[in-house]
Amino acid sequence: MKRIAVAVLAGILAAGLTGCTYADPGQEQELRQAESPATPSTPSARSKTLVGTFQSQAVATTGTATIEVNESGAILQLENMAPGPGDDLRVMLSPGTLTPGAGGVSVLSSTKMLEVGPFRAGATQRFVMDPQAWDTMPEPVLSVVIYNYATKTAYGTADLSAPLSSPRATSVNKG
């Protein structure tokens, strides 16, 4: 009889403890946030355009760079490109911008660069980055660099900025 009473008491105690586990409200909120799927960004909050014109550095380089960012990722478009000759040219993204260096030569303000891909012969090139690749960039992208990997030389850099929107023409009728 004593064994049955102990077994029943142990069962009641175990059932009671299982149903009454304490959870700190802060931890419960954190858990819900971690378990819930990420709220997708609104397209207008995620969409942006960055543009820049290449400036020559080590070698004469001309052209423009445009990055269109949206919920699908980012697209880098290079147009009217004409870099100097090189055997191993690559397209890089950088958190740096061009700054005046010694002797009036422009240099990048950061040595960090992330390779997008090889620079191929042709005036127009397009590079597509998926949203995960774009969102996990360690730092904001401030420039596009044409880089000669063989000689470790920046041929040219396009500092990026949001394009200026053209003001709408309005007529004022003064009567």
Backbone torsions as a table, in degrees:
resi	resn	phi	psi	omega
1	MET	NA	-39.2	179.6
2	LYS	-64.9	-37.6	179.1
3	ARG	-64.9	-39.7	-179.7
4	ILE	-65.8	-42.5	-180.0
5	ALA	-63.7	-40.5	178.9
6	VAL	-66.3	-41.9	-179.7
7	ALA	-65.1	-42.2	179.1
8	VAL	-65.3	-44.2	179.3
9	LEU	-62.5	-42.1	178.5
10	ALA	-63.9	-40.1	178.7
11	GLY	-65.2	-43.0	179.1
12	ILE	-65.0	-43.3	179.6
13	LEU	-62.6	-44.9	179.5
14	ALA	-63.8	-43.1	179.5
15	ALA	-64.8	-40.0	179.7
16	GLY	-66.5	-41.5	179.6
17	LEU	-68.2	-35.3	-179.9
18	THR	-65.7	-40.3	-177.5
19	GLY	-82.1	-12.2	-174.2
20	CYS	-122.1	44.4	178.6
21	THR	-73.5	131.7	-179.0
22	TYR	-80.5	136.0	174.2
23	ALA	-132.0	126.9	175.9
24	ASP	-62.7	130.6	-178.9
25	PRO	-54.5	-35.5	178.7
26	GLY	-65.3	-42.1	178.9
27	GLN	-67.1	-39.2	179.7
28	GLU	-62.6	-41.4	178.6
29	GLN	-64.0	-44.0	178.5
30	GLU	-61.0	-41.1	-179.9
31	LEU	-63.3	-44.4	178.6
32	ARG	-61.0	-41.9	179.5
33	GLN	-65.3	-38.8	-179.6
34	ALA	-69.1	-35.8	-178.1
35	GLU	-80.0	-30.2	-176.4
36	SER	-74.2	143.9	179.1
37	PRO	-65.0	150.2	-180.0
38	ALA	-62.7	138.3	177.5
39	THR	-74.2	124.7	-178.9
40	PRO	-65.8	143.1	177.8
41	SER	-69.9	148.7	176.0
42	THR	-72.7	144.3	-178.0
43	PRO	-54.9	-38.4	-177.9
44	SER	-68.1	-31.2	179.4
45	ALA	-75.1	-30.4	-177.6
46	ARG	-91.6	-25.3	-174.5
47	SER	-78.1	131.6	174.0
48	LYS	-159.0	159.0	177.6
49	THR	-126.4	134.8	176.8
50	LEU	-123.0	135.4	-179.2
51	VAL	-133.7	154.9	177.1
52	GLY	-162.9	153.9	177.4
53	THR	-108.3	132.8	-178.5
54	PHE	-66.9	138.3	173.4
55	GLN	-116.7	135.3	-178.1
56	SER	-66.7	145.0	172.7
57	GLN	-121.9	-96.7	-177.6
58	ALA	-73.1	-30.5	-176.6
59	VAL	-137.8	146.9	178.9
60	ALA	-55.8	122.6	-178.4
61	THR	-139.0	127.7	177.6
62	THR	-128.7	160.5	178.1
63	GLY	137.8	-179.4	178.9
64	THR	-130.2	154.4	176.8
65	ALA	-124.9	135.7	175.6
66	THR	-132.1	130.4	174.1
67	ILE	-116.2	120.7	175.3
68	GLU	-103.0	118.9	179.8
69	VAL	-110.2	131.1	175.6
70	ASN	-150.4	-171.6	-176.3
71	GLU	-64.5	-16.4	179.6
72	SER	-89.2	-2.8	-178.7
73	GLY	124.4	-138.0	-179.2
74	ALA	-143.2	146.6	176.9
75	ILE	-124.9	122.9	175.3
76	LEU	-99.0	122.2	179.6
77	GLN	-116.2	122.4	174.6
78	LEU	-105.8	130.5	-177.2
79	GLU	-131.7	149.9	178.0
80	ASN	53.2	39.2	-175.6
81	MET	-78.7	136.2	175.6
82	ALA	-148.9	78.6	175.8
83	PRO	-84.7	165.0	175.2
84	GLY	-68.0	170.0	-178.4
85	PRO	-68.0	147.1	178.0
86	GLY	-168.8	149.0	-177.0
87	ASP	-83.5	-29.9	-172.8
88	ASP	-136.3	61.8	-179.2
89	LEU	-81.5	139.6	179.5
90	ARG	-134.1	153.7	177.3
91	VAL	-98.4	126.3	-176.2
92	MET	-126.0	151.1	171.3
93	LEU	-106.7	144.4	-177.1
94	SER	-139.1	146.6	172.4
95	PRO	-82.8	-1.2	-179.3
96	GLY	-94.7	167.4	175.5
97	THR	-130.4	165.1	178.4
98	LEU	-71.6	132.9	176.6
99	THR	-133.6	153.8	178.6
100	PRO	-64.4	131.9	178.2
101	GLY	-110.9	-167.0	180.0
102	ALA	-63.1	136.9	177.6
103	GLY	71.2	18.4	177.8
104	GLY	78.6	6.9	178.9
105	VAL	-85.1	131.6	179.4
106	SER	-75.4	137.6	178.0
107	VAL	-131.6	158.1	176.6
108	LEU	-75.6	140.3	180.0
109	SER	-76.6	-8.5	178.1
110	SER	-137.3	143.5	176.7
111	THR	-92.3	-3.3	179.5
112	LYS	-76.3	135.0	176.4
113	MET	-146.6	148.3	177.6
114	LEU	-121.5	122.5	-177.1
115	GLU	-74.4	131.9	176.3
116	VAL	-95.3	-38.6	179.6
117	GLY	167.8	177.6	178.8
118	PRO	-73.1	147.2	173.7
119	PHE	-83.1	121.0	-179.2
120	ARG	-99.9	151.6	177.5
121	ALA	-59.7	134.7	-179.5
122	GLY	138.2	147.8	-175.8
123	ALA	-75.9	-26.4	-177.5
124	THR	-124.0	132.2	178.5
125	GLN	-139.8	152.4	-177.0
126	ARG	-135.5	132.9	178.3
127	PHE	-125.8	128.5	-178.6
128	VAL	-108.1	129.8	177.4
129	MET	-117.5	128.9	179.4
130	ASP	-70.4	163.7	-175.6
131	PRO	-59.1	-36.8	-179.0
132	GLN	-65.4	-42.3	179.1
133	ALA	-63.5	-42.7	-178.6
134	TRP	-69.1	-43.8	-176.4
135	ASP	-68.7	-22.0	-178.3
136	THR	-97.1	13.7	175.4
137	MET	-59.3	131.2	-176.6
138	PRO	-67.9	-25.0	-179.7
139	GLU	-142.9	160.6	177.7
140	PRO	-62.6	143.0	178.0
141	VAL	-84.1	120.7	-178.7
142	LEU	-114.5	-12.1	179.9
143	SER	-157.8	160.5	173.8
144	VAL	-115.8	133.9	-175.0
145	VAL	-123.1	135.0	167.8
146	ILE	-94.3	118.0	-168.7
147	TYR	-124.6	130.9	175.4
148	ASN	-89.5	106.3	-175.2
149	TYR	-68.4	-32.9	-178.4
150	ALA	-65.1	-40.5	-177.7
151	THR	-102.7	-1.1	-178.8
152	LYS	55.5	48.8	-175.7
153	THR	-128.1	133.9	173.6
154	ALA	-82.0	118.4	179.2
155	TYR	-77.9	-42.6	-179.2
156	GLY	-164.7	155.7	-177.5
157	THR	-135.6	139.8	173.4
158	ALA	-112.0	109.4	173.1
159	ASP	-69.9	134.6	-176.0
160	LEU	-99.8	145.1	174.0
161	SER	-153.5	164.6	176.1
162	ALA	-70.1	137.3	-179.8
163	PRO	-66.0	146.3	176.5
164	LEU	-75.3	128.9	177.5
165	SER	-81.6	140.2	-178.5
166	SER	-77.0	133.8	179.5
167	PRO	-66.7	141.1	179.0
168	ARG	-76.2	137.1	178.8
169	ALA	-73.8	129.5	176.9
170	THR	-128.4	140.7	178.0
171	SER	-105.7	138.7	178.9
172	VAL	-112.9	124.1	-178.8
173	ASN	-96.1	106.6	178.2
174	LYS	-96.9	119.9	-173.5
175	GLY	-119.0	NA	NA
